[in-house]
């Protein structure tokens, strides 16, 4: 950057261009990661080799999951093992868990023994649980320390810790008994023991097997920066930090969006095409079967359609409007399940709410289509049939859209899993059945 150039601003944040990252020793790891992702793989390797190993580790940790896996796989074993050793344990574990077993074994063999033991232990946890996303680089203090001793110990350790804003107080058995913030330590009396400082504290922690979505909900609910993780005996294991929660929320939102339409939850544009085929084809086959149900309904009323051809025009209008209405209810319910603890009564009351919305919207849009059909055909009976079918299908669509995720939840399935496929089957079938059967009864006399 020349002396006269101004750094550009994006949404109020001063941002350096990728071309500046290469020559800067103070670039933020996220900026370096962006620059790395813009390079070809061979260029990434050359770039990483020029960085100090700690900067290389923090920059690779900020890269997208697939990109950093590919980069680690291409680095020589010595460089890759040094990078992993200098990463936060949770980031290193995430990468190692995604590598094939042979490469993982060879990398672990080159990592210093202390770090190797820690990483192997973290690899034993389910990646979708608190244990699988926790970080073990935390400040741990014994309950017998006074505040001055605690502050001095923190000064000695904080440089090697990723989470410096809380310290975790344990007893002789390493059981977690409290959490203190650095602010609390600074304003507490000099000789006050930690055991007394946390005496009236309500400790909130999670078991290592707790689902990561529940961990994210708790951190969001309590506005914590980190949440401690313990084992069955209450022994301190590590912490889940707010940056992990952001990743969890992003990951779960992506999974829900893809799962709703029957795509693989972990698919990306870089996934092998045959993997995507394998993930999608079962749901596409199910969708074909469900579509056959709607087609059969139409087949039952072929004579009605032949006599009143405008019904063929109205069928997709009714089905699409109900489908859209149901999708709105579906999206609201899936989001609610994702961000809140599941409470059966509360969520089923939400279904009733969506049913009311579908009822009112159905009445309004049913009235609208009544007017449109009447203007086009001057046939009040046909207009009434179209309006009634629209009203009924939108009511059913909203109710079904809200109910499907809850039924999947009750069955122990992912609430978003292929939910749009089931919803489309219901709205198409009900819409076609109501429109064609009402037309047969009202317009054709049976």
C-alpha positions, 0 to 999 in steps of 0.5 A: 500500500502506498502512503497516499492509499486509504484502506478500504472499508466494508460495513464500517470495518477497515479491510486490507486487500489480499495482495497486502496480506502476503507482505504483512506480518500483522494480518489477521488470520481470517484475512490470511485465510481468505487470501489462501482460499483465493490461491491454487493449492500449490501456491497455498503450500508455498505461502504457508511455508513462508509463514511462522508456524504459529501464524500458519496454524491460526490461518489454516484454522480459519479456512473453510473445512474442505479447503483446510483438509485439502491443504493439510493433506498436501503438506509434507508430514513434518510441516503438517504435524507442526501446524496441527501442534500449534492449533487450538486442540478443537481445530486440530481434532476437527481436521484429524477426524476428517483425514483417512485413518492412515494419514491421521496415524502418521501425523499423530506419531509426529506430534509431541507426546503431550499434545498427541495424548490430548488429541487422541482423547478428543478424537474419541468424542462424538463430533456433534457433541460438547466433547467433540467441539470443546477446547481444552486450552482453558485456565484452570485454578485450584480452589485453595488459591487466593485472588493474588495467587490466581492472577499471578498464575494466570499471567504465567499461563495466559499466553498459551491459552485460547480462552483467557476471559474465564478461569475454571475453579476445581477441587483436589479431584479436578471436579469443576466447582465454579467459574470466575471471570477476570473482572471478578478476580480483579475487583475481589479482595487480595487475600480472598480464596477462590473457594469463597469467591464462588461460594454463592455461585450457580454453576452451569456446565454441560456433560461431554455427550450433550448435543452441540445444538443444545450447547449452542442454545445454552450459550445463547440463552445465558449470553456466555462467552464459554461453557464448561464441559464435564464428565460423569463425575463432574471433572473438568474436561474443557470448554465450548466457546462462543466462536464454536457456537457460531460455527455450530449454528452455521453448520446446523442451519446449512444442514437443515436447509439441505435436509429439507429438500432431501440433499445430503446434510454435509454436501458441498459444491466440492463433494464428489458427484457420486456421493451426492447421487447416493445421498439424493436418490433415495429421497428423489425416489420417495418424491416420485412415489409421493407424486404418484399419489397426487397423479392418482388423485387427478386420474380419478377425476379425468372425466371432470377435467375433460368436461370443465377444462379450466380445472386443469388451469386452476389445479397448479394455482391451488396446489402452489399457493398451499405449498408456499403457505405450508413452506412458510409454516415449515420454515418457522417451525424448523427455526423454532426447534433449532433455537429453542429447547423442545417443549411438546405443549408449547410447540403443538400450540405453535401448530394451532397458531399456524392453522389459524394463520392458514385459515385466515390467509386461505379465506383471503386468497380464496376470496381473491381467486373467487373474484378472478375466476368470476371475472374470467368465467362469469360462473359463480359456482365455479368461482366458489369451488375454486375459492373453497378449494384454495381456502381448504388447501391453504389451511391444510398446508399451514397445519401440515407444514407446522406439524411435519417437523414435530412429528419427525421430532417425536419419532427421533428423526431430524425435524428438517429431513425431507420435510418439503417432500412430504409437505408437497405431497399433502398440499398437491393431493388435498388441493387436487382432491378438493378442487376436482371433487367439489367441481364434480359435486357442485358443477356436475351434480355428483 
